[in-house]
Amino acid sequence: MSLTNAHPAEIWLVDDEPEIRSILRDYLVHAGYICREFEHGEAMLAALAEGGQAAEPALILLDIMMPGMDGLEVCRTLRERSKVPVLFLTARHDEFDRILGLKLGADDYLVKPISPREVVARVEAMLRRIQWQGKKQEKVSSPLQLDHNALEVRIDGVLLTLTVVEFRLLATLNEKPGRVFKRNELINAAYDDHRIVSDRTVDSHIKNLRAKMAEAAPKRELIQSVYGMGYKLVPSS
């Protein structure tokens, strides 16, 4: 997928060889990306400085062997102001150069001659990894930590003593924070034996769950009721 946050990802190509830029641009555009080309690293760094963080691309394809500032120096300078992912394109087979590039802040590299299809595949893999890491960090930053194997819940590191039903209710709400779950959805999630349970029973469990969470984290109100609908989890509150 070339989409990040529902918009086509922008890739910057930095290479002094027009033919290579043209081929890679065609393949990346065909794959759904937006591409911007630079003949040398100084021009790319100037564009980055002029546009600021808002103008940063999703990823930079950076050649190492270029006149003026080589790719290693460009990457070193880039890392002083940006964390944008960098994929090196290098004609060097020397292991020292590749390790040095990674130490300077590059995220990956490809050795020339390169396959345009492999470049596209590597770009897609890097962007997927970045998106996954972002989602993982969002989960880690949540005040709730659920252990489904031990049926344990911590809020801001404080262990809650919950019943199985309360754990299932909270786990269901936590699956999609911000979404309103109807009472019948919560009933089906909390009871796996298809017993008949009234809305008042669910309300009672939610009330007890809220009380336990409020005792552990008095300043947070994570479970909110939506009148006439049900309940939702707001972990950022």
Helices and strands as residue ranges (DSSP letters): E 3-4, E 7-8, E 10-14, H 18-30, E 34-38, H 41-51, G 53-55, E 59-63, H 71-78, E 86-90, H 95-103, E 108-111, H 116-141, E 144-147, E 152-155, E 158-160, H 164-175, E 181-182, H 183-190, H 199-216, E 223-226, E 230-233
